[in-house]
Amino acid sequence: MADEKDPLSLKKNFTAFALFLLVVLVAIDVVLRVAPGAIKPDVKKPCISAVGHHHEFDDGSSYYIYTIFESNGDVYQCWWNQEQWNQKKVTNYRGPTMPVNEAQ
């Protein structure tokens, strides 16, 4: 009698599919939560990342400033002063803290 109402067993197949999908999603969640701690960056390979900002003022003047992160731990600030690029080493986050220069 139950087969006559649901001859293709859609309810049973849907439940099995939903359960399978739930298991797959939980497995993916577990892998993504565990994997980032296990993945180590390759510090031997030279790598540079940068974050930049550009701002233009109402009078037409503008500035560019970038923070550059190198794989060896060096962090630089670079900026454009309408004539040339300037660069200053800010810190090295892998080594001891750099002394603060009060004359800056």
Biopython code that builds the backbone (N, CA, C, O; Angstrom):
import numpy as np
from Bio.PDB.StructureBuilder import StructureBuilder

atoms = [
    (1, "MET", "N", (0.816, -1.183, 0.000)),
    (1, "MET", "CA", (0.000, 0.000, 0.000)),
    (1, "MET", "C", (0.869, 1.261, 0.000)),
    (1, "MET", "O", (0.548, 2.241, -0.672)),
    (2, "ALA", "N", (1.967, 1.231, 0.754)),
    (2, "ALA", "CA", (2.850, 2.389, 0.781)),
    (2, "ALA", "C", (3.509, 2.590, -0.571)),
    (2, "ALA", "O", (3.786, 3.724, -0.963)),
    (3, "ASP", "N", (3.765, 1.491, -1.295)),
    (3, "ASP", "CA", (4.378, 1.605, -2.609)),
    (3, "ASP", "C", (3.442, 2.255, -3.610)),
    (3, "ASP", "O", (3.899, 2.908, -4.548)),
    (4, "GLU", "N", (2.145, 2.089, -3.426)),
    (4, "GLU", "CA", (1.192, 2.693, -4.353)),
    (4, "GLU", "C", (1.167, 4.213, -4.200)),
    (4, "GLU", "O", (0.988, 4.932, -5.183)),
    (5, "LYS", "N", (1.342, 4.695, -2.998)),
    (5, "LYS", "CA", (1.336, 6.137, -2.771)),
    (5, "LYS", "C", (2.653, 6.780, -3.220)),
    (5, "LYS", "O", (2.647, 7.918, -3.689)),
    (6, "ASP", "N", (3.765, 6.083, -3.087)),
    (6, "ASP", "CA", (5.083, 6.606, -3.443)),
    (6, "ASP", "C", (5.839, 5.527, -4.226)),
    (6, "ASP", "O", (6.761, 4.906, -3.697)),
    (7, "PRO", "N", (5.446, 5.305, -5.490)),
    (7, "PRO", "CA", (6.020, 4.176, -6.236)),
    (7, "PRO", "C", (7.526, 4.319, -6.494)),
    (7, "PRO", "O", (8.205, 3.304, -6.646)),
    (8, "LEU", "N", (8.062, 5.521, -6.547)),
    (8, "LEU", "CA", (9.493, 5.706, -6.809)),
    (8, "LEU", "C", (10.309, 5.882, -5.528)),
    (8, "LEU", "O", (11.510, 6.145, -5.593)),
    (9, "SER", "N", (9.681, 5.741, -4.390)),
    (9, "SER", "CA", (10.329, 5.922, -3.080)),
    (9, "SER", "C", (11.023, 7.275, -2.990)),
    (9, "SER", "O", (12.157, 7.378, -2.523)),
    (10, "LEU", "N", (10.323, 8.312, -3.446)),
    (10, "LEU", "CA", (10.915, 9.648, -3.454)),
    (10, "LEU", "C", (11.249, 10.139, -2.050)),
    (10, "LEU", "O", (12.278, 10.784, -1.845)),
    (11, "LYS", "N", (10.392, 9.840, -1.093)),
    (11, "LYS", "CA", (10.670, 10.292, 0.276)),
    (11, "LYS", "C", (11.923, 9.616, 0.813)),
    (11, "LYS", "O", (12.752, 10.260, 1.456)),
    (12, "LYS", "N", (12.063, 8.328, 0.553)),
    (12, "LYS", "CA", (13.235, 7.600, 1.024)),
    (12, "LYS", "C", (14.492, 8.105, 0.297)),
    (12, "LYS", "O", (15.530, 8.309, 0.925)),
    (13, "ASN", "N", (14.397, 8.304, -1.009)),
    (13, "ASN", "CA", (15.548, 8.789, -1.770)),
    (13, "ASN", "C", (15.931, 10.214, -1.361)),
    (13, "ASN", "O", (17.115, 10.536, -1.260)),
    (14, "PHE", "N", (14.939, 11.055, -1.129)),
    (14, "PHE", "CA", (15.220, 12.423, -0.710)),
    (14, "PHE", "C", (15.895, 12.440, 0.652)),
    (14, "PHE", "O", (16.842, 13.197, 0.865)),
    (15, "THR", "N", (15.421, 11.619, 1.569)),
    (15, "THR", "CA", (16.019, 11.556, 2.901)),
    (15, "THR", "C", (17.466, 11.073, 2.817)),
    (15, "THR", "O", (18.344, 11.610, 3.493)),
    (16, "ALA", "N", (17.710, 10.070, 1.995)),
    (16, "ALA", "CA", (19.076, 9.562, 1.835)),
    (16, "ALA", "C", (19.971, 10.623, 1.203)),
    (16, "ALA", "O", (21.113, 10.800, 1.626)),
    (17, "PHE", "N", (19.460, 11.330, 0.194)),
    (17, "PHE", "CA", (20.243, 12.382, -0.452)),
    (17, "PHE", "C", (20.532, 13.523, 0.521)),
    (17, "PHE", "O", (21.654, 14.027, 0.566)),
    (18, "ALA", "N", (19.533, 13.931, 1.297)),
    (18, "ALA", "CA", (19.722, 15.013, 2.264)),
    (18, "ALA", "C", (20.744, 14.609, 3.329)),
    (18, "ALA", "O", (21.577, 15.421, 3.731)),
    (19, "LEU", "N", (20.681, 13.367, 3.780)),
    (19, "LEU", "CA", (21.637, 12.887, 4.771)),
    (19, "LEU", "C", (23.049, 12.841, 4.182)),
    (19, "LEU", "O", (24.011, 13.221, 4.850)),
    (20, "PHE", "N", (23.177, 12.379, 2.937)),
    (20, "PHE", "CA", (24.472, 12.345, 2.260)),
    (20, "PHE", "C", (25.039, 13.758, 2.110)),
    (20, "PHE", "O", (26.220, 13.988, 2.369)),
    (21, "LEU", "N", (24.201, 14.692, 1.695)),
    (21, "LEU", "CA", (24.633, 16.077, 1.530)),
    (21, "LEU", "C", (25.079, 16.676, 2.865)),
    (21, "LEU", "O", (26.072, 17.402, 2.919)),
    (22, "LEU", "N", (24.360, 16.380, 3.926)),
    (22, "LEU", "CA", (24.725, 16.868, 5.250)),
    (22, "LEU", "C", (26.081, 16.317, 5.682)),
    (22, "LEU", "O", (26.901, 17.053, 6.229)),
    (23, "VAL", "N", (26.322, 15.033, 5.441)),
    (23, "VAL", "CA", (27.603, 14.424, 5.801)),
    (23, "VAL", "C", (28.742, 15.070, 5.015)),
    (23, "VAL", "O", (29.802, 15.347, 5.575)),
    (24, "VAL", "N", (28.531, 15.311, 3.724)),
    (24, "VAL", "CA", (29.558, 15.943, 2.898)),
    (24, "VAL", "C", (29.846, 17.357, 3.395)),
    (24, "VAL", "O", (31.010, 17.742, 3.500)),
    (25, "LEU", "N", (28.819, 18.131, 3.698)),
    (25, "LEU", "CA", (29.020, 19.502, 4.176)),
    (25, "LEU", "C", (29.736, 19.540, 5.524)),
    (25, "LEU", "O", (30.588, 20.400, 5.748)),
    (26, "VAL", "N", (29.401, 18.625, 6.414)),
    (26, "VAL", "CA", (30.085, 18.564, 7.708)),
    (26, "VAL", "C", (31.549, 18.176, 7.509)),
    (26, "VAL", "O", (32.429, 18.728, 8.171)),
    (27, "ALA", "N", (31.818, 17.234, 6.605)),
    (27, "ALA", "CA", (33.202, 16.836, 6.334)),
    (27, "ALA", "C", (34.002, 18.006, 5.765)),
    (27, "ALA", "O", (35.148, 18.219, 6.160)),
    (28, "ILE", "N", (33.418, 18.759, 4.851)),
    (28, "ILE", "CA", (34.095, 19.933, 4.285)),
    (28, "ILE", "C", (34.356, 20.966, 5.371)),
    (28, "ILE", "O", (35.433, 21.560, 5.411)),
    (29, "ASP", "N", (33.389, 21.188, 6.250)),
    (29, "ASP", "CA", (33.554, 22.139, 7.342)),
    (29, "ASP", "C", (34.700, 21.728, 8.263)),
    (29, "ASP", "O", (35.509, 22.567, 8.661)),
    (30, "VAL", "N", (34.772, 20.451, 8.598)),
    (30, "VAL", "CA", (35.839, 19.961, 9.475)),
    (30, "VAL", "C", (37.199, 20.134, 8.810)),
    (30, "VAL", "O", (38.151, 20.579, 9.451)),
    (31, "VAL", "N", (37.296, 19.787, 7.532)),
    (31, "VAL", "CA", (38.571, 19.922, 6.816)),
    (31, "VAL", "C", (38.998, 21.382, 6.761)),
    (31, "VAL", "O", (40.172, 21.687, 6.974)),
    (32, "LEU", "N", (38.071, 22.289, 6.479)),
    (32, "LEU", "CA", (38.426, 23.703, 6.383)),
    (32, "LEU", "C", (38.786, 24.308, 7.736)),
    (32, "LEU", "O", (39.560, 25.263, 7.801)),
    (33, "ARG", "N", (38.238, 23.766, 8.804)),
    (33, "ARG", "CA", (38.590, 24.279, 10.130)),
    (33, "ARG", "C", (39.944, 23.762, 10.595)),
    (33, "ARG", "O", (40.654, 24.466, 11.313)),
    (34, "VAL", "N", (40.313, 22.558, 10.203)),
    (34, "VAL", "CA", (41.565, 21.951, 10.648)),
    (34, "VAL", "C", (42.718, 22.331, 9.735)),
    (34, "VAL", "O", (43.825, 22.574, 10.217)),
    (35, "ALA", "N", (42.490, 22.388, 8.441)),
    (35, "ALA", "CA", (43.567, 22.573, 7.462)),
    (35, "ALA", "C", (44.352, 23.876, 7.620)),
    (35, "ALA", "O", (45.574, 23.835, 7.481)),
    (36, "PRO", "N", (43.735, 25.034, 7.900)),
    (36, "PRO", "CA", (44.539, 26.254, 7.962)),
    (36, "PRO", "C", (45.661, 26.198, 8.996)),
    (36, "PRO", "O", (46.716, 26.794, 8.781)),
    (37, "GLY", "N", (45.463, 25.506, 10.095)),
    (37, "GLY", "CA", (46.524, 25.377, 11.088)),
    (37, "GLY", "C", (47.640, 24.464, 10.643)),
    (37, "GLY", "O", (48.769, 24.584, 11.120)),
    (38, "ALA", "N", (47.342, 23.551, 9.734)),
    (38, "ALA", "CA", (48.341, 22.596, 9.267)),
    (38, "ALA", "C", (49.135, 23.131, 8.088)),
    (38, "ALA", "O", (50.221, 22.627, 7.801)),
    (39, "ILE", "N", (48.625, 24.128, 7.407)),
    (39, "ILE", "CA", (49.303, 24.668, 6.235)),
    (39, "ILE", "C", (50.311, 25.715, 6.689)),
    (39, "ILE", "O", (49.946, 26.700, 7.329)),
    (40, "LYS", "N", (51.558, 25.504, 6.361)),
    (40, "LYS", "CA", (52.617, 26.443, 6.729)),
    (40, "LYS", "C", (53.052, 27.216, 5.486)),
    (40, "LYS", "O", (53.225, 26.615, 4.426)),
    (41, "PRO", "N", (53.230, 28.518, 5.587)),
    (41, "PRO", "CA", (53.714, 29.268, 4.428)),
    (41, "PRO", "C", (55.159, 28.901, 4.122)),
    (41, "PRO", "O", (55.942, 28.626, 5.031)),
    (42, "ASP", "N", (55.499, 28.897, 2.870)),
    (42, "ASP", "CA", (56.858, 28.595, 2.440)),
    (42, "ASP", "C", (57.672, 29.883, 2.500)),
    (42, "ASP", "O", (57.650, 30.683, 1.565)),
    (43, "VAL", "N", (58.389, 30.079, 3.604)),
    (43, "VAL", "CA", (59.125, 31.328, 3.780)),
    (43, "VAL", "C", (60.415, 31.349, 2.971)),
    (43, "VAL", "O", (61.027, 32.408, 2.827)),
    (44, "LYS", "N", (60.842, 30.209, 2.442)),
    (44, "LYS", "CA", (62.043, 30.184, 1.614)),
    (44, "LYS", "C", (61.771, 30.795, 0.250)),
    (44, "LYS", "O", (62.672, 31.337, -0.390)),
    (45, "LYS", "N", (60.543, 30.707, -0.181)),
    (45, "LYS", "CA", (60.171, 31.243, -1.484)),
    (45, "LYS", "C", (59.933, 32.745, -1.337)),
    (45, "LYS", "O", (59.094, 33.147, -0.531)),
    (46, "PRO", "N", (60.646, 33.586, -2.089)),
    (46, "PRO", "CA", (60.431, 35.031, -1.959)),
    (46, "PRO", "C", (59.014, 35.420, -2.375)),
    (46, "PRO", "O", (58.517, 35.018, -3.427)),
    (47, "CYS", "N", (58.396, 36.201, -1.530)),
    (47, "CYS", "CA", (57.001, 36.568, -1.768)),
    (47, "CYS", "C", (56.787, 37.983, -1.240)),
    (47, "CYS", "O", (57.287, 38.341, -0.174)),
    (48, "ILE", "N", (56.052, 38.766, -1.983)),
    (48, "ILE", "CA", (55.757, 40.136, -1.569)),
    (48, "ILE", "C", (54.255, 40.361, -1.664)),
    (48, "ILE", "O", (53.629, 39.999, -2.660)),
    (49, "SER", "N", (53.682, 40.954, -0.634)),
    (49, "SER", "CA", (52.278, 41.356, -0.644)),
    (49, "SER", "C", (52.232, 42.851, -0.365)),
    (49, "SER", "O", (53.074, 43.384, 0.357)),
    (50, "ALA", "N", (51.255, 43.511, -0.935)),
    (50, "ALA", "CA", (51.161, 44.959, -0.739)),
    (50, "ALA", "C", (49.706, 45.376, -0.589)),
    (50, "ALA", "O", (48.804, 44.790, -1.189)),
    (51, "VAL", "N", (49.504, 46.398, 0.222)),
    (51, "VAL", "CA", (48.194, 47.015, 0.392)),
    (51, "VAL", "C", (48.388, 48.489, 0.091)),
    (51, "VAL", "O", (49.283, 49.125, 0.647)),
    (52, "GLY", "N", (47.563, 49.032, -0.781)),
    (52, "GLY", "CA", (47.769, 50.421, -1.175)),
    (52, "GLY", "C", (46.527, 51.267, -1.060)),
    (52, "GLY", "O", (45.409, 50.764, -0.959)),
    (53, "HIS", "N", (46.751, 52.566, -1.079)),
    (53, "HIS", "CA", (45.650, 53.523, -1.010)),
    (53, "HIS", "C", (46.010, 54.737, -1.861)),
    (53, "HIS", "O", (47.149, 55.203, -1.847)),
    (54, "HIS", "N", (45.040, 55.233, -2.590)),
    (54, "HIS", "CA", (45.216, 56.451, -3.383)),
    (54, "HIS", "C", (44.105, 57.409, -2.992)),
    (54, "HIS", "O", (42.943, 57.017, -2.890)),
    (55, "HIS", "N", (44.464, 58.660, -2.775)),
    (55, "HIS", "CA", (43.458, 59.664, -2.421)),
    (55, "HIS", "C", (43.714, 60.918, -3.243)),
    (55, "HIS", "O", (44.851, 61.373, -3.363)),
    (56, "GLU", "N", (42.658, 61.464, -3.800)),
    (56, "GLU", "CA", (42.775, 62.708, -4.564)),
    (56, "GLU", "C", (41.998, 63.797, -3.839)),
    (56, "GLU", "O", (40.845, 63.607, -3.454)),
    (57, "PHE", "N", (42.651, 64.944, -3.660)),
    (57, "PHE", "CA", (42.038, 66.071, -2.975)),
    (57, "PHE", "C", (41.253, 66.928, -3.965)),
    (57, "PHE", "O", (41.378, 66.760, -5.178)),
    (58, "ASP", "N", (40.445, 67.847, -3.437)),
    (58, "ASP", "CA", (39.614, 68.716, -4.281)),
    (58, "ASP", "C", (40.443, 69.603, -5.200)),
    (58, "ASP", "O", (39.993, 69.950, -6.292)),
    (59, "ASP", "N", (41.654, 69.977, -4.773)),
    (59, "ASP", "CA", (42.492, 70.851, -5.601)),
    (59, "ASP", "C", (43.230, 70.092, -6.707)),
    (59, "ASP", "O", (43.993, 70.697, -7.460)),
    (60, "GLY", "N", (43.017, 68.795, -6.814)),
    (60, "GLY", "CA", (43.653, 67.998, -7.864)),
    (60, "GLY", "C", (44.905, 67.279, -7.420)),
    (60, "GLY", "O", (45.372, 66.373, -8.111)),
    (61, "SER", "N", (45.462, 67.662, -6.280)),
    (61, "SER", "CA", (46.642, 66.950, -5.788)),
    (61, "SER", "C", (46.212, 65.597, -5.220)),
    (61, "SER", "O", (45.058, 65.405, -4.838)),
    (62, "SER", "N", (47.137, 64.694, -5.174)),
    (62, "SER", "CA", (46.797, 63.360, -4.687)),
    (62, "SER", "C", (48.012, 62.723, -4.040)),
    (62, "SER", "O", (49.132, 63.222, -4.157)),
    (63, "TYR", "N", (47.779, 61.631, -3.365)),
    (63, "TYR", "CA", (48.886, 60.861, -2.818)),
    (63, "TYR", "C", (48.592, 59.380, -2.970)),
    (63, "TYR", "O", (47.440, 58.947, -3.004)),
    (64, "TYR", "N", (49.659, 58.628, -3.058)),
    (64, "TYR", "CA", (49.611, 57.174, -3.061)),
    (64, "TYR", "C", (50.436, 56.705, -1.878)),
    (64, "TYR", "O", (51.512, 57.246, -1.624)),
    (65, "ILE", "N", (49.954, 55.711, -1.151)),
    (65, "ILE", "CA", (50.744, 55.126, -0.071)),
    (65, "ILE", "C", (50.502, 53.622, -0.081)),
    (65, "ILE", "O", (49.367, 53.161, -0.199)),
    (66, "TYR", "N", (51.574, 52.875, 0.045)),
    (66, "TYR", "CA", (51.505, 51.419, 0.033)),
    (66, "TYR", "C", (52.241, 50.872, 1.243)),
    (66, "TYR", "O", (53.255, 51.426, 1.668)),
    (67, "THR", "N", (51.730, 49.791, 1.790)),
    (67, "THR", "CA", (52.432, 49.023, 2.805)),
    (67, "THR", "C", (52.818, 47.713, 2.150)),
    (67, "THR", "O", (51.963, 46.996, 1.630)),
    (68, "ILE", "N", (54.101, 47.400, 2.174)),
    (68, "ILE", "CA", (54.623, 46.222, 1.488)),
    (68, "ILE", "C", (55.146, 45.241, 2.530)),
    (68, "ILE", "O", (55.933, 45.607, 3.403)),
    (69, "PHE", "N", (54.701, 43.993, 2.431)),
    (69, "PHE", "CA", (55.111, 42.929, 3.342)),
    (69, "PHE", "C", (55.949, 41.923, 2.555)),
    (69, "PHE", "O", (55.479, 41.366, 1.564)),
    (70, "GLU", "N", (57.180, 41.691, 2.990)),
    (70, "GLU", "CA", (58.032, 40.706, 2.340)),
    (70, "GLU", "C", (58.045, 39.419, 3.159)),
    (70, "GLU", "O", (57.783, 39.444, 4.362)),
    (71, "SER", "N", (58.349, 38.301, 2.513)),
    (71, "SER", "CA", (58.306, 37.008, 3.195)),
    (71, "SER", "C", (59.381, 36.878, 4.272)),
    (71, "SER", "O", (59.252, 36.042, 5.167)),
    (72, "ASN", "N", (60.426, 37.678, 4.204)),
    (72, "ASN", "CA", (61.460, 37.617, 5.243)),
    (72, "ASN", "C", (61.070, 38.410, 6.492)),
    (72, "ASN", "O", (61.828, 38.438, 7.461)),
    (73, "GLY", "N", (59.910, 39.048, 6.482)),
    (73, "GLY", "CA", (59.426, 39.779, 7.647)),
    (73, "GLY", "C", (59.544, 41.284, 7.550)),
    (73, "GLY", "O", (58.997, 42.000, 8.388)),
    (74, "ASP", "N", (60.247, 41.779, 6.541)),
    (74, "ASP", "CA", (60.396, 43.231, 6.393)),
    (74, "ASP", "C", (59.080, 43.872, 5.962)),
    (74, "ASP", "O", (58.362, 43.341, 5.115)),
    (75, "VAL", "N", (58.777, 45.019, 6.559)),
    (75, "VAL", "CA", (57.585, 45.787, 6.205)),
    (75, "VAL", "C", (58.041, 47.189, 5.823)),
    (75, "VAL", "O", (58.780, 47.831, 6.569)),
    (76, "TYR", "N", (57.602, 47.661, 4.663)),
    (76, "TYR", "CA", (57.993, 48.972, 4.148)),
    (76, "TYR", "C", (56.760, 49.835, 3.915)),
    (76, "TYR", "O", (55.681, 49.329, 3.605)),
    (77, "GLN", "N", (56.936, 51.134, 4.067)),
    (77, "GLN", "CA", (55.938, 52.112, 3.644)),
    (77, "GLN", "C", (56.518, 52.806, 2.419)),
    (77, "GLN", "O", (57.652, 53.283, 2.452)),
    (78, "CYS", "N", (55.754, 52.865, 1.350)),
    (78, "CYS", "CA", (56.169, 53.569, 0.137)),
    (78, "CYS", "C", (55.101, 54.605, -0.182)),
    (78, "CYS", "O", (53.908, 54.337, -0.040)),
    (79, "TRP", "N", (55.527, 55.784, -0.612)),
    (79, "TRP", "CA", (54.565, 56.822, -0.941)),
    (79, "TRP", "C", (55.088, 57.671, -2.084)),
    (79, "TRP", "O", (56.292, 57.745, -2.327)),
    (80, "TRP", "N", (54.167, 58.305, -2.774)),
    (80, "TRP", "CA", (54.465, 59.174, -3.908)),
    (80, "TRP", "C", (54.182, 60.595, -3.478)),
    (80, "TRP", "O", (53.077, 60.890, -3.022)),
    (81, "ASN", "N", (55.159, 61.491, -3.614)),
    (81, "ASN", "CA", (54.966, 62.871, -3.173)),
    (81, "ASN", "C", (54.843, 63.835, -4.352)),
    (81, "ASN", "O", (55.264, 64.988, -4.253)),
    (82, "GLN", "N", (54.281, 63.384, -5.445)),
    (82, "GLN", "CA", (54.091, 64.156, -6.671)),
    (82, "GLN", "C", (55.385, 64.364, -7.453)),
    (82, "GLN", "O", (55.351, 64.933, -8.544)),
    (83, "GLU", "N", (56.518, 63.919, -6.925)),
    (83, "GLU", "CA", (57.789, 64.058, -7.633)),
    (83, "GLU", "C", (58.547, 62.743, -7.720)),
    (83, "GLU", "O", (59.125, 62.423, -8.759)),
    (84, "GLN", "N", (58.544, 61.982, -6.637)),
    (84, "GLN", "CA", (59.303, 60.737, -6.620)),
    (84, "GLN", "C", (58.690, 59.764, -5.618)),
    (84, "GLN", "O", (57.915, 60.145, -4.740)),
    (85, "TRP", "N", (59.065, 58.490, -5.780)),
    (85, "TRP", "CA", (58.662, 57.477, -4.823)),
    (85, "TRP", "C", (59.631, 57.489, -3.654)),
    (85, "TRP", "O", (60.844, 57.567, -3.846)),
    (86, "ASN", "N", (59.105, 57.412, -2.461)),
    (86, "ASN", "CA", (59.907, 57.343, -1.244)),
    (86, "ASN", "C", (59.628, 56.007, -0.568)),
    (86, "ASN", "O", (58.532, 55.460, -0.683)),
    (87, "GLN", "N", (60.623, 55.491, 0.132)),
    (87, "GLN", "CA", (60.453, 54.207, 0.803)),
    (87, "GLN", "C", (61.120, 54.258, 2.160)),
    (87, "GLN", "O", (62.196, 54.834, 2.321)),
    (88, "LYS", "N", (60.464, 53.644, 3.140)),
    (88, "LYS", "CA", (61.009, 53.607, 4.490)),
    (88, "LYS", "C", (60.702, 52.242, 5.084)),
    (88, "LYS", "O", (59.563, 51.777, 5.037)),
    (89, "LYS", "N", (61.727, 51.601, 5.647)),
    (89, "LYS", "CA", (61.498, 50.330, 6.330)),
    (89, "LYS", "C", (60.846, 50.630, 7.671)),
    (89, "LYS", "O", (61.364, 51.413, 8.467)),
    (90, "VAL", "N", (59.708, 50.000, 7.909)),
    (90, "VAL", "CA", (58.953, 50.269, 9.127)),
    (90, "VAL", "C", (59.349, 49.302, 10.230)),
    (90, "VAL", "O", (59.638, 49.727, 11.349)),
    (91, "THR", "N", (59.365, 48.011, 9.932)),
    (91, "THR", "CA", (59.670, 47.013, 10.950)),
    (91, "THR", "C", (60.004, 45.693, 10.285)),
    (91, "THR", "O", (59.886, 45.545, 9.068)),
    (92, "ASN", "N", (60.418, 44.745, 11.090)),
    (92, "ASN", "CA", (60.556, 43.359, 10.661)),
    (92, "ASN", "C", (59.820, 42.536, 11.698)),
    (92, "ASN", "O", (60.272, 42.426, 12.838)),
    (93, "TYR", "N", (58.685, 41.954, 11.317)),
    (93, "TYR", "CA", (57.858, 41.258, 12.294)),
    (93, "TYR", "C", (58.418, 39.884, 12.646)),
    (93, "TYR", "O", (57.864, 39.216, 13.519)),
    (94, "ARG", "N", (59.486, 39.438, 12.005)),
    (94, "ARG", "CA", (60.108, 38.166, 12.362)),
    (94, "ARG", "C", (61.294, 38.360, 13.309)),
    (94, "ARG", "O", (61.738, 37.407, 13.948)),
    (95, "GLY", "N", (61.796, 39.558, 13.398)),
    (95, "GLY", "CA", (62.970, 39.818, 14.228)),
    (95, "GLY", "C", (62.610, 40.668, 15.431)),
    (95, "GLY", "O", (61.432, 40.890, 15.714)),
    (96, "PRO", "N", (63.636, 41.150, 16.146)),
    (96, "PRO", "CA", (63.359, 42.039, 17.282)),
    (96, "PRO", "C", (62.785, 43.365, 16.788)),
    (96, "PRO", "O", (62.993, 43.761, 15.641)),
    (97, "THR", "N", (62.072, 44.029, 17.662)),
    (97, "THR", "CA", (61.474, 45.304, 17.281)),
    (97, "THR", "C", (62.548, 46.328, 16.972)),
    (97, "THR", "O", (63.602, 46.366, 17.608)),
    (98, "MET", "N", (62.256, 47.156, 15.982)),
    (98, "MET", "CA", (63.213, 48.185, 15.583)),
    (98, "MET", "C", (63.105, 49.367, 16.539)),
    (98, "MET", "O", (62.016, 49.663, 17.029)),
    (99, "PRO", "N", (64.218, 50.048, 16.811)),
    (99, "PRO", "CA", (64.150, 51.221, 17.690)),
    (99, "PRO", "C", (63.371, 52.349, 17.018)),
    (99, "PRO", "O", (63.422, 52.519, 15.800)),
    (100, "VAL", "N", (62.664, 53.100, 17.821)),
    (100, "VAL", "CA", (61.883, 54.216, 17.306)),
    (100, "VAL", "C", (62.799, 55.421, 17.177)),
    (100, "VAL", "O", (63.496, 55.784, 18.124)),
    (101, "ASN", "N", (62.795, 56.036, 16.009)),
    (101, "ASN", "CA", (63.612, 57.225, 15.776)),
    (101, "ASN", "C", (62.747, 58.445, 16.083)),
    (101, "ASN", "O", (61.770, 58.708, 15.381)),
    (102, "GLU", "N", (63.098, 59.176, 17.113)),
    (102, "GLU", "CA", (62.297, 60.323, 17.554)),
    (102, "GLU", "C", (62.377, 61.496, 16.587)),
    (102, "GLU", "O", (61.526, 62.384, 16.640)),
    (103, "ALA", "N", (63.376, 61.526, 15.704)),
    (103, "ALA", "CA", (63.563, 62.664, 14.806)),
    (103, "ALA", "C", (62.629, 62.616, 13.600)),
    (103, "ALA", "O", (62.597, 63.563, 12.814)),
    (104, "GLN", "N", (61.894, 61.569, 13.443)),
    (104, "GLN", "CA", (61.042, 61.436, 12.253)),
    (104, "GLN", "C", (59.941, 62.424, 12.250)),
    (104, "GLN", "O", (59.134, 62.446, 11.320)),
]
sb = StructureBuilder()
sb.init_structure("model")
sb.init_model(0)
sb.init_chain("A")
sb.init_seg("    ")
for serial, (resi, resn, name, xyz) in enumerate(atoms, 1):
    if name == "N":
        sb.init_residue(resn, " ", resi, " ")
    sb.init_atom(name, np.array(xyz, "f"), 0.0, 1.0, " ", f" {name:<3s}", serial, name[0])
structure = sb.get_structure()
